[in-house]
């Protein structure tokens, strides 16, 4: 019996013993084609020699230095690289150990900025339903994932949630895309007014919604409208790119494709590509300048903040992304994978929507296409798809609760950017088999 508190307390997962390129290997010698990057993490694939060498050099030279005493060369170099590559004046960097920490850090930075700006009454964030921003209590409160929130609701701060930009489910028949977008922005403005504009710190959203709703991209003009509302009422725009950033959507920052400059950006997952636990917050220059000119300190910190080995790994990841032109590859391979998915599943009676951007793609499963009716939650179809895929040696990232936190199933695909055309073809082929087997097991055999 394992002494680890695994995610499932009734099932011990297979033991991974190695990984290379597009594959992970278990203790029985079985190979798994990684079509999800774990949880959209392994953007470079596994065991990239440049990253491993950078980590080995750093751990031999300086494995740890607490940032209350010292900075380190890799942390300084990583921050310089991130600042240089980020949009606009997002040139202040705070390094942490993962996405949840990054979101918590951004929340605290926003609050301290308000306090030191003489706006201490600002203490409310607004976010969206069917979002995910992390599993620590602050990030969980910000997120709109009903299933994850429910057991811990008494511990969470109050965060008003508005409708997500989820066109497949939210846009009414006969409603134009522009009218749908305008309605979302009107709802957001109404929420700001209801909360009291002088009390609202900021609005938080994922550029492309990740695991909770399954690779949902924004409609054209949505984020420009959000930015305009934030400017109108003096709110900070906080963008969560923990999953969708660092090249995953075909540009280094997904928000670049929206033509919008946020005030705060949270990074994780692809920042370190799985080689070390690492995350970051990027802040615009004026936010940190206010603290520097005021109290002179950011009242925050963790034991492993700016960890030298984690920073060295993340810097090496950035070097590989640029040197091997992998962000461009994510855009190209993403278009190819999307075309393959549409060819394989576009007419499937139980596939309602195929969506996403770059190599963050989702397939929403439905009981019947015309009415977009989801499967019964009791079937746990997403879990069956995962198990059937693993049996076929394929790693995908299915989730339930797609529609409202309880109903709905989707499959998230987020393969490493190094995927070849042959890999993409194999992913789709194995996924076809896995979905057919899962549907048959649920009593929906045939197409």
N, C-alpha and C positions, 0 to 999 in steps of 0.2 A: 504493500500500500504506500502511495506517495504521501509525504508529509507536507507537500506544497498545497496551499489553498488555491486550487485551480479554479478557472472560471466556472466550470461545471464541477460540482462536488460529487456527481454520480458517474463521472467518466474521466479517466486519465488520458490525456492526449498522447499520440505517438511521440517517441523520443527523436528529436532531430539531432543528427550527429555530424552533419556537414552540409555545405552549400557552395555552389559555384555557378556563376553566370545566371542562367534562367532557372536553375533547379535547386531544390532542397532535398536532402537525403535523410531517411529515417534509419533507425537501428536495425531494421530488417533488410536494408539495402534497397528499399523502394525509392524511386525518384518522383518528385512532384514538380510539375511545371508551374512556376509561380506567376499566375495571371492576375494577382492582386497586390504584388509587392508586400506581402504580409497584410498590413492594413494601410496600403498606399504609401509605403515607407521606402522600399528598396528600389529606388529609381535608377541606380547604376547597375543593378544586379548584385550578385553575391561574390565576395572575395576579389574585389578589384585590386590589382597589385599596387597601384599608386596610393590608394587610401591606406591599405595595410602597411605599406612602408612608412608613410607619414606617421601613423600611430605608433609603430615600433620605434622610430627615431625619438618621438616625443616622450614615450613612456620610459625610455632609457635615460633621457636627459632630465626631465622634470615631470613626474607623474601627477603631482598635486601641489597646489599652492593656494591657500585660502585668500579670496579676493579682498578680505579685510586687511590683509598685510601686503599683498603683492598683486601686480598684474603679471601677465605672461606674454611672451612674444606671439604665440599662436592666437591668443585671444585678441590681442591688438591687431594682428594681421587680418583675422576673420572679420572683425568689426569694420576695419578699413575697406575690406573687399565688399562687404554687404552695403556699406554706405555709398560706395562708388557705383554699385550696380543698381541701387534702388531708385525708384522714380522721385523726381523733385528734390525736396530738401529733407527726405526721410534719412537723415544721416547720423542719428543718435541711436546706439545699439545697446541693448541689455541682454546678456546671454544667460540662459537658464538650462534646465535639464529635460524639457519636453513641452508639448503643446499646451497641456493644462496649466503648467506653471507660466507659460508665456501669456495666456489669457488672463490669469490672475494678476500678473505683473502689469499688464496693460490697464486693467481695471483700477489698480492702486495708483498707477501713474496718472491716470485721468483724474482721479479724485484729488490727489495731492496738487495737481496743476490747478484745479478749480479752487481749492483752499488758498493756495498761494497767489491766486489771481483776485482774491477778495470776493469769491463767489462760493463761500462755504455752504450755501443752501443747496447747491447742486449735489445730489446724491443718488439719482435715479438713472438706471440704464434702461433703454428700450431695445428689445431684440425681436426675433421672429419665431413663430411656431415651426415645428419640424426642422429645427436647427440643432447642431451639436457643437459645443465649445469646450468640452473637457469634463472630467469626472471629479475634480475637486469641488468643494461646495460653492465657491463663487462662480466658477465656470459652469457648474451644473445649473445654478440658478439662472444664469444668462441664457443657457441653452433652452430649446423648446421641445426636447425629446421627452414626451409625456411618460413613457415607460421607465426611463432612467430616473426621472425626477420623483415619481410618485412615492416610493418608500421613504424618501428623505425630505419630503415637502416641508415638514415643520422646522427643518434646519436651514432652509433657503431664504435669502433675501427676496423681497418682492420686486419682480421685474415684469412690467407690462410686455406682452407679446402680441405682435401684429401678424397678419397673414404673410406667409412666405411668397416669394416670387416663383410660383410653381404652376407654370402655364398649363401643363397637361391636366391638372386637377382643378385649377382655379379659374381659368378663363371660360366664361359662359358661352354656350352656343350662340353664334351671331355677334358676339362681342369682338371688336377689333383688338389687335394686339396693343395698339396705342391706348385705347380706352381701358383695357385691362390694366396696363401699367399705370395710367392716371388714377385708377381706382385704388391701387395699392398705395400710391403716394398720398392720396387723400386720406386713407386710413391711417398712415403713419403720422401725417400732420395732425389728425384728430387725436391720436394717442399722445402726441407731444403737448397739445393744448390741454387735454384732460389731466395729464400729470402735472401741468404747470411748467411752462417753458423755462422759468427761472430755476426749476428744481432738477431739470434733466441734464445729466452729464454728457451722455452720448448715445449713439445708436450703433449696435454691433451686428454684423452679418458676415457669413461666408460668401466669398465672391461666387464660387460654384459650390452648391450644397453637397456635402460628402455623404457620409455613411447613413445618416438618418433618413434622407429622402432619395438618395441614389443618383448622384451626379446631375443635379438640377442647375442648369445655367440661367443667368438672368435674362430678362427680355431687353431688347435694345432701349437705351435711354433710362432704364430703371435706376442705375447707380448715379447717373448725372442728376436725376431728380432727387435722389436721397441726399447727395452732396449739397444741392441747392437748399434743401430744407434744413440741413445741419448748419449751413451758413446763415440762413434766415434767423434761426433761433439760438445761435451761439453754441451748438452742440459739437462734440468731437465725433468724427466718423472713425470707428474702430473696425478694421477689416481682419477677419480670421482666415488666414491662408495656411493654417497648419497642414491641411490635407491637400488643398488645391494649388498651393504655391510651389516655388522652387522648380519651375519648369514643367510641372505635371500637366498643365493645361495648354502648353505650347508657347508660353512666354514665361520669363523668369518669375514675374509676379502676374497672377491671373488678372488682377485689377487693372493692369496696364491696358488690357484690351477694352476696358470700359472708358478710357480717357478721363479717369478721375484720380485725384490725389487724396488718399486718406490721411488722417492725422496720426493713426497708430496702426501698425500691422503686426499680427502675431504669426510666428513661423514655428515649425516643428518638423516632424516626419522626414520629408525630403531634404531638410537642411543638413542632416547627418546621414541620410539614406540608410539608416539602420546600423551604421558602423559604431556609433556611440549614442547614448541618450543626450540629446541636445535640442534646444529651442531658442528662440530669440524674439524680442520685441524691437521694432523699429519705430522711432518717434520723430516727428517733425522738429526742426531746429528750435522753433519758438517755445515749444513745450518744455524742453530741457533747459533752455535759457532762463525761463521764468523761475525754475527751481534753483538754478545756479545763482541767480541774482537775489533770490529770496533766502530760504533756509540754508541753501548751499549743499543740500544732501537729499537723496531719494531714500525715504524711510522704508527700506525693503531689503531683502537679501535671503539667500539660501546657502547652505553649506557647500554645495557643488556649483554655485554660480561661476560662470566663465572657467569651467574645468579645463585645464590645459590640453589633456588628451582628447576630450570631446571637441574642443576648438580646433585642434590640429586635424582631426578627422573631417569636421565640417568644412574647413578651408580646403582640404584636399578634394572633397566632393565638389566644391565650387570650381576648382581647377579642372577637374575632369569634365564637368558639365560644359565649360567653355572650350577646353582643348579638344574634346571629341564631338563638339557641336550637338550635344545630346538634347538641348532644349528644342532645337530645330527638328531633331529626330522624333521627339515626342509629338510635335505637331504633325509631321508627315506620317508617322506610324499610327497616330490617332485617327487620321483621316482614313487610312487603310483599314484599320480595325473596325471603324464605324461602317464602312462600306461592306465589309464581310458580315458584320452582325445584321445589317439590314437585309442582305441577301439571304442569310440563313433564317432570320426570325421575323422579317418584315411582314410576312403573311401568316405568322403563327397565331392560331386562335387564342392562345393564352399569353401573348405578349402585347401589352397595350402601348408601350412607349419605349423607344430606344433613344437615348439622349446623352449629353455630356459635352466635353471639350477636351481636345488633346488626348492624352492617355488616362483620362478619368471619365469612364463611360458607365452608363447604367441601363439595365433592362428592367422595366416594371412588369410584373406578372399580374394577370387578371383572369377571373373566372370566365368572363365573356367580354369581348372587345367593344361591342357597340355601346353598352351601358357603363363600361369601365368598372364593372363590379369586381371587387377584390375577392380573393379566396377566403374561406372561413379561417379566422385566426387559429382555431384549434388544430388545423392541419399542420401548422408550422412548416409550410412549404419551403420557406427559405432555408430552414435547418436541413430539410431533406435534400435540397439541391446541394448544399455544402457537403453532406455526407456522400452523396452519389458522385460528386466531382472528385472528392478525395479518393474514392474507390477507383476512379479512372486516372488517378495520378495528376489531378488538376487542383490548384488552389485558387478559389474565387472568394468573394467577400459578400455573401448574401445577408440581408437583414429583413426583419419584419417591422410592422407598425408604420409602413411607408406613408399611408394616407393620413392617419391621425394619431399615431402612437400606439394603436392597437391593431388596426386592420391594414392589410396590404403587405406585399412582398416585392423585393427587388434584388437584383444581382449586380454588385459593383465590380467592375474590372479596372485594374490599375497596374498593368504589368510594368516591369522595368523598361526604361527608355532604350535599352540595347536589344529589345525584341526584334528578331528577324521576321521577314514575311512568312517564312516557314513556321516560326513560332506562333505567329498570329493565326495562321491557318489551323495549326494543331489546337490552339486554345478554343477556337470556334467549334471545331469538330468534336472535341471532348465535351464542351459545354452542351452541344446538341444532345449528345448521349445522356449526360447527367440530367438535363432538364426532362428528357423523355422518361427516364427511369424514375425520377422524383414524382412526376405527374402520374405515371402508372401506379406507383405506390400509394398515391393519394386518391386513386380511383378515377383519374382523368386520362386514361390511356388513349393513345391515338391523337391525331392532329385534326 
